[in-house]
Amino acid sequence: MTTMTRNSFKREIPVFPAKARWIWLPEQEFPNAQATPVSYYTDHHGFAFGSAVFRQKVTLPERLDDCRLLVTGDSKYRLFVNGEIVCDGPPEIGGDWNNQEVPDWFFYESYKVAAPFRSGVNEVVAEVMLQGDSQCDYSTGHGGFRLALLEGDRLLLGTDENWECRFDTGRRPERIYFPEREPVTWTRAQCLAAAVSQRWKLRYYPLPPLAVQEVFPDQLNIRFGGERISGTEDFLGRRGPLVLRHGSPVTFALHFPTEVAGCAEFEMESAPGARLTVRYQEVEGFPHEYDEYCTNGGRVKFRFHSVEAVLWLEVSVVFASFGYEGYDDVRLYKLSMMSQGFPLGEAAPFHSADSSFSAIRKCCENTLRMCMQRLHWDSPVHKEGLGCLADYRINALQSYYLFGESRLMRLDLIRIALLLCQKQHLLFHTTYNALFPVMICEYILYSGDHTILEEPEIPQAVALVFAGLHQLEDGDGMLTRADNYMFLDWRAIGDCNYHHPDRSNGAASLTAFFALGLQAGVRLAEWQGTQDRAEQLRRAYNRIQENFHRHYFDAGRRRYRNGPDTDNAIPQTGILAILAGLAPQEIAAEIIDDLCDKTLQRQVQPYFCHYLFDALAAVDAYDRRGSEVLHLWDELVAEHPESLKECWDCGDYSHSWSGTPAIQFGKRILGVIPEAPGFAACRIAPKPCGLPHAAGSVPTPHGEIGIEWTRTAECFQIRIQHPRAVKIHFCPPDGYPLENCILKEKSD
């Protein structure tokens, strides 16, 4: 897979030729292998489990420069060329929690033709699974495969009835793989009728292919049967096989140099019936999933299908029950992880006098790399759909500050918009809907790409979000009529779980989220030149601002209540009130320390700390309190340096929504904040947080902005290097009047 590069096709969207048809297993021979479950949440009872396998040969010209491949499949496919995996897919449509609707869109991809393709005869084999394996996998409800291999405009190979096919039932629902024994029977594929083919409303996937890298273990710990395991050093050094002598089962654990998201791949030699089981672990001894392979004997190389988060692989081998000369022992030639992720370069540099900040940032970076795939994931363990969009807001902001990467978020916003339009704004988490305009606004600020507003689904989805949330208002603009008030934070108090709070515990927060969305909507409308719309949204925000404090502030206890008819008041409500500008400035300044103290008591989870940091900045308290909140991550990194935990004291790892420190180091410590789309104007407002010095850079569409500052009690000295296209506005940090600052600015 690493040898292929997806074409960018910036000016031209490649289109399937009509002669390249949708094909599938012939219905007459395989009547029970036609329908597929629409989603992970569909009742899978009655659906066939297995894979349709298609094959064809093609003769390619001597030069492959002008050749390209278009491909897609339903539900999931892997494409092999001359025996090697070259790509898989399709890119995920997005999806939402418990969504079972047939998607209105489906992706296909385009690749440049390169090795293992070669001039002359090539065998192309596609393995198309009838069922996905994660929450973000969706199907149209019918299996299908489509491929076109083109030289310029000339079709060299297209899917049609001349392809051979078979139904492979070796992959079982319980994640056990039984490869079919040779010889297998092949038959002719069936071209699908137009009525079936119209299920797939194809959209081109314009992003580059995932970067795939093979990662090998660096440590082997024996669990059981160590007396029959030999060749450990040769195996780890890739000089020879790990030899497992025949007998009772053996178990050992493989450690990898860093935690990765990827598929396990092995090559082994054994007698028929030997079984290899791998258990995927982020922390040694605690598996979250497993796969098993039962061999047919001989030497085999196989890659499991599912992408998993792995720092440790626990491996068990059960030997064949009967002796076969030459194969009684098992020889494991390799067991590696095929790490995958969105192609990212080196992260922008950052360093400071506090070395723990560097460790936190590195942990955030590695977690983000694992979660940036063909879409943003909450984690490679859960693989939730894009309906959980607040997670991906934090992922996107990290990718802007670490890598200057916005392409994946652009497509994710379109996918979310398509989902909002199909669901008529009724996604699983009501609070997340309100953040959709915020995410679009942030995307434009960091990328400078106004053209996303020209995508028809985007303004339609924004209008649906606002219209839907307006329907939940009472006479004073408070959102008290919602079916649900999810999601707030991972916290439970008594009978109330703030994952899904009731009206009395969620109305204030939902109203504050709506206010944030309205503020972003005003900005979007102004960018679009629709002043009437901007004024309409501004009036809606002003009505909330006029009434929120009166409805929800408890003057006696000096805190914001969670909703009507309750005295409950969690810090998240107050944080949102400040952030959305709904708390009077003097009240906000008064209560921020209490909210910060409660955060330090772990009453606010890592995800929600992102809102706290912005609230601290809103009341000029970041420089005073930001560092101690950032140091909450020291415990997470000490517990698991490779990836971020979901919550302070619960959940699993590799959750990038906990990665707000990666944003804070660029946005607050270095102080780089875009004020106009694409950093046309940029505020530099460092928050030293007690540090004597810090340095680093923040990527922009015009190039990097480099920051280096040092400070003493009397003087703040800063060096700013920025592209000429970026207009800089320097704001001195707290405690340093402008006359006590030395500014050295250079543009290039």
C-alpha positions, -999 to 999 in steps of 0.1 A, spaced: 0 0 0 29 24 7 40 24 -30 9 41 -43 1 78 -44 -34 91 -48 -38 117 -76 -48 151 -64 -69 160 -95 -72 196 -83 -88 207 -116 -105 176 -127 -126 150 -109 -121 116 -124 -153 98 -134 -160 61 -139 -165 52 -175 -200 37 -182 -184 4 -192 -169 -1 -157 -201 -15 -141 -211 -23 -106 -207 -61 -101 -215 -86 -74 -220 -123 -68 -247 -138 -91 -280 -137 -72 -291 -171 -86 -261 -188 -71 -258 -167 -39 -292 -155 -30 -283 -150 7 -252 -130 0 -268 -100 -17 -282 -78 12 -258 -62 37 -265 -45 70 -265 -8 67 -245 0 97 -228 -13 129 -261 -6 147 -283 -27 123 -295 -60 136 -271 -84 119 -293 -114 123 -301 -130 90 -273 -114 70 -245 -135 55 -210 -130 69 -181 -133 46 -164 -118 16 -171 -117 -22 -138 -122 -40 -133 -110 -76 -104 -114 -99 -93 -105 -134 -61 -101 -154 -50 -71 -173 -20 -63 -196 -5 -29 -190 17 -9 -213 55 -4 -207 50 31 -193 25 35 -164 28 73 -160 -6 80 -176 -24 52 -159 -48 57 -130 -71 35 -110 -107 43 -98 -121 20 -72 -148 15 -46 -167 -13 -28 -196 -20 -4 -193 -27 25 -154 -27 28 -128 -39 3 -91 -47 -1 -75 -47 -35 -45 -70 -43 -23 -67 -73 0 -95 -81 -5 -109 -46 2 -77 -27 -23 -54 -10 -23 -20 -27 -53 -2 -12 -84 -6 9 -116 13 14 -139 29 8 -134 61 27 -160 62 55 -191 83 49 -191 96 85 -222 84 104 -236 90 138 -243 70 170 -271 45 164 -277 57 129 -292 30 107 -303 51 76 -289 43 42 -264 70 33 -271 95 6 -235 95 -4 -207 70 -10 -170 76 -18 -147 63 -45 -110 69 -48 -84 75 -75 -48 62 -74 -17 66 -96 -7 32 -110 27 22 -96 43 -9 -82 33 -36 -76 16 -30 -110 40 -37 -138 41 -37 -175 27 -69 -190 2 -92 -174 -11 -83 -139 -36 -102 -117 -61 -79 -99 -80 -94 -70 -106 -77 -48 -119 -89 -15 -152 -72 -6 -166 -78 28 -203 -80 33 -202 -64 67 -181 -35 81 -163 -38 114 -166 -4 131 -191 23 141 -182 45 111 -186 18 84 -218 21 64 -234 2 35 -262 10 10 -278 -23 20 -264 -43 -10 -230 -56 -18 -211 -41 -48 -177 -35 -64 -166 -12 -91 -132 -6 -106 -117 12 -137 -81 11 -148 -74 39 -173 -46 51 -195 -56 86 -202 -92 83 -213 -88 47 -225 -103 20 -204 -77 -8 -199 -98 -28 -173 -133 -23 -160 -155 -44 -138 -180 -63 -159 -195 -98 -162 -161 -112 -174 -147 -110 -139 -146 -142 -119 -159 -144 -84 -165 -166 -54 -180 -163 -19 -154 -168 9 -170 -176 42 -136 -180 60 -140 -147 79 -163 -154 109 -183 -129 130 -163 -140 161 -132 -126 143 -117 -160 135 -103 -166 100 -106 -200 83 -89 -197 49 -106 -218 22 -88 -249 11 -77 -253 -25 -91 -258 -50 -118 -232 -48 -146 -228 -74 -149 -196 -94 -179 -184 -113 -188 -154 -134 -197 -121 -117 -230 -104 -123 -235 -68 -134 -260 -52 -112 -291 -38 -126 -295 0 -128 -321 0 -100 -295 -15 -77 -265 5 -90 -284 37 -83 -281 30 -46 -245 44 -47 -246 81 -50 -209 84 -56 -187 113 -45 -150 116 -53 -127 114 -23 -101 141 -29 -76 134 -2 -42 116 -4 -39 80 6 -31 70 41 6 67 50 13 31 58 45 20 76 55 -14 89 65 -13 125 83 -43 141 84 -53 178 114 -44 199 107 -66 229 93 -101 236 80 -112 270 72 -149 275 40 -157 293 36 -195 289 57 -223 273 90 -204 273 110 -237 273 97 -244 238 104 -209 223 137 -202 206 152 -177 182 139 -146 201 170 -124 193 169 -134 156 132 -127 154 135 -93 170 165 -85 148 146 -98 117 174 -123 110 154 -154 114 121 -170 126 108 -174 161 106 -212 165 78 -226 186 83 -263 193 52 -285 191 33 -292 224 9 -274 246 0 -238 236 25 -210 240 18 -173 248 41 -143 246 37 -105 244 53 -83 218 61 -47 226 64 -20 198 86 11 199 55 34 200 18 30 201 3 29 166 -31 25 149 -29 -3 123 -35 -38 112 -15 -68 125 3 -88 98 21 -121 102 41 -147 82 43 -182 96 48 -218 87 29 -246 103 9 -278 100 -27 -275 90 -49 -266 120 -25 -245 139 -40 -213 154 -25 -179 160 -44 -155 182 -34 -118 187 -49 -97 215 -45 -59 209 -34 -40 240 -27 -3 247 -15 -13 282 2 -47 287 -22 -73 300 -54 -54 291 -67 -64 257 -95 -45 240 -100 -67 210 -85 -98 194 -82 -117 160 -75 -154 153 -62 -172 123 -65 -210 117 -39 -222 91 -43 -246 62 -6 -256 66 25 -245 49 39 -209 48 13 -181 48 14 -143 50 -18 -126 62 -30 -92 73 -59 -89 96 -87 -65 85 -94 -44 116 -74 -13 125 -66 -13 162 -46 7 187 -15 -13 197 15 -8 220 15 -45 230 4 -76 211 -3 -107 232 2 -137 210 -10 -173 216 -2 -202 193 -21 -235 195 -4 -263 176 -20 -287 151 -36 -317 167 -18 -342 145 18 -344 133 27 -335 97 62 -342 87 82 -310 84 55 -288 99 51 -300 135 68 -269 149 56 -234 141 80 -209 126 69 -173 129 89 -153 104 73 -119 113 45 -104 133 43 -66 127 19 -37 128 10 -20 95 7 14 111 -15 38 91 -27 74 93 -33 106 74 0 117 58 15 143 81 50 157 82 70 168 112 51 188 138 59 224 142 86 229 168 79 240 204 100 241 235 100 259 267 117 260 301 92 234 313 102 200 299 70 184 310 52 206 284 72 189 257 63 154 269 26 164 270 28 179 235 45 147 222 18 125 237 -9 148 221 9 146 187 11 108 187 -25 104 197 -36 128 170 -16 108 144 -35 77 154 -69 94 152 -64 111 118 -73 85 93 -97 89 63 -118 108 87 -111 120 122 -117 93 148 -124 97 185 -99 69 189 -88 38 169 -104 17 196 -140 31 193 -139 45 158 -170 65 163 -188 83 135 -186 120 127 -218 128 145 -197 131 177 -184 162 161 -172 181 192 -144 155 195 -132 163 160 -133 201 166 -104 195 191 -87 172 167 -89 198 139 -75 226 161 -46 204 170 -39 196 133 -40 233 125 -15 242 152 8 211 149 8 205 112 -11 233 94 -33 206 80 -69 214 72 -78 192 43 -92 163 63 -114 187 84 -127 203 52 -140 169 40 -153 160 75 -173 193 76 -189 183 43 -196 148 56 -211 162 87 -232 186 66 -245 158 45 -254 139 77 -272 169 92 -292 174 60 -302 137 58 -311 136 95 -328 170 94 -303 182 120 -314 155 145 -280 140 155 -275 120 186 -258 148 206 -279 180 205 -251 202 220 -227 191 193 -251 204 166 -246 239 180 -209 237 175 -211 230 137 -210 267 127 -181 272 152 -161 245 134 -168 260 100 -157 294 113 -125 280 128 -117 261 96 -119 293 75 -99 313 100 -70 287 100 -72 277 63 -83 308 46 -106 286 24 -139 305 19 -149 281 -9 -163 257 17 -192 280 20 -199 274 -17 -204 236 -11 -242 234 -12 -246 212 18 -227 236 42 -251 266 42 -281 242 41 -268 223 72 -261 255 91 -296 268 84 -310 235 95 -290 236 128 -302 271 136 -338 264 126 -338 232 147 -323 249 178 -347 279 175 -376 254 178 -363 245 213 -365 280 227 -389 293 253 -401 329 253 -368 342 266 -346 323 242 -336 296 267 -334 261 251 -358 242 274 -378 221 249 -351 197 237 -357 159 234 -322 155 249 -294 177 262 -264 155 253 -234 158 255 -219 178 283 -191 159 300 -182 125 314 -194 132 349 -222 117 371 -236 131 403 -262 111 421 -288 100 396 -277 125 370 -253 115 343 -240 146 325 -234 125 293 -271 127 289 -285 152 314 -322 159 317 -338 194 311 -331 207 346 -294 197 344 -287 205 307 -308 234 295 -283 261 306 -254 244 289 -273 237 257 -284 274 256 -248 285 260 -236 262 232 -263 277 210 -250 312 219 -215 301 207 -231 288 175 -249 321 170 -218 341 174 -200 320 148 -231 322 125 -229 360 127 -193 359 115 -201 334 87 -229 356 75 -207 387 75 -181 369 55 -207 359 30 -220 395 28 -255 386 40 -259 414 65 -296 408 71 -288 372 81 -260 384 104 -283 409 121 -310 382 126 -285 359 143 -271 387 163 -306 395 177 -311 359 186 -278 359 205 -286 392 222 -319 378 235 -300 349 251 -274 373 266 -301 395 281 -319 367 298 -294 339 306 -279 354 337 -313 363 352 -326 327 346 -296 307 358 -273 327 382 -276 317 418 -267 350 435 -264 334 470 -240 306 460 -223 327 432 -226 301 405 -247 292 375 -274 266 379 -276 238 353 -312 246 343 -347 254 354 -362 239 386 -329 228 401 -302 240 425 -275 218 409 -246 238 395 -216 220 380 -186 240 369 -192 232 332 -223 254 332 -203 284 345 -174 278 321 -198 279 292 -216 310 305 -183 329 306 -170 315 273 -203 324 254 -203 360 269 -234 353 289 -219 361 323 -215 398 331 -177 406 331 -176 413 368 -193 380 377 -171 361 353 -139 375 369 -153 367 403 -162 330 397 -134 320 374 -111 309 402 -137 287 417 -143 271 384 -106 266 380 -103 251 415 -131 226 407 -112 216 375 -81 209 395 -103 187 417 -110 166 385 -146 178 383 -140 188 347 -126 161 323 -98 167 298 -122 172 269 -141 200 286 -108 217 298 -107 231 263 -136 253 271 -121 262 305 -89 274 288 -108 297 265 -129 310 294 -97 317 313 -85 338 283 -118 356 281 -114 370 316 -76 376 314 -69 348 339 -50 324 316 -15 337 325 -24 333 362 -41 299 362 -34 282 329 -1 265 339 -16 246 368 -44 233 346 -20 223 319 0 203 345 -30 181 351 -18 163 320 14 153 338 -4 124 355 -19 112 322 15 112 305 32 95 335 5 68 333 7 63 296 32 84 276 23 70 242 -13 83 240 -40 103 258 -65 87 282 -102 95 276 -108 108 312 -87 115 342 -97 84 360 -115 62 336 -118 52 299 -92 38 275 -64 55 257 -56 70 223 -84 97 226 -74 128 208 -103 148 223 -80 151 254 -54 169 234 -62 205 240 -27 212 254 -13 209 219 -36 238 210 -27 258 241 10 257 235 6 274 201 -24 296 208 -16 308 243 20 301 253 33 313 219 2 335 215 -6 330 178 -43 336 171 -57 342 136 -80 373 135 -88 371 97 -93 341 74 -60 324 65 -40 345 90 -43 376 69 -43 393 102 -29 376 133 -28 386 170 4 376 189 -6 376 226 17 353 246 7 340 280 40 331 298 23 312 326 53 316 348 78 304 321 110 324 316 112 316 279 95 297 251 100 293 214 83 276 185 63 281 153 27 279 141 20 269 105 -2 291 84 -13 289 47 14 315 39 42 298 59 53 295 95 50 322 121 81 318 143 80 330 179 107 332 205 103 351 238 122 355 270 112 375 301 126 389 333 107 407 361 113 440 343 113 431 306 96 410 280 116 404 248 100 387 218 112 379 183 85 373 156 92 360 122 63 358 98 53 357 61 47 391 45 11 382 38 4 380 75 -3 413 93 8 411 129 -8 427 159 13 423 191 -4 423 225 19 425 255 14 398 282 -1 407 315 22 427 337 43 441 309 34 476 295 44 481 259 73 503 270 87 473 289 86 451 258 113 446 232 98 435 199 119 423 170 98 416 140 109 402 107 87 394 76 98 373 47 
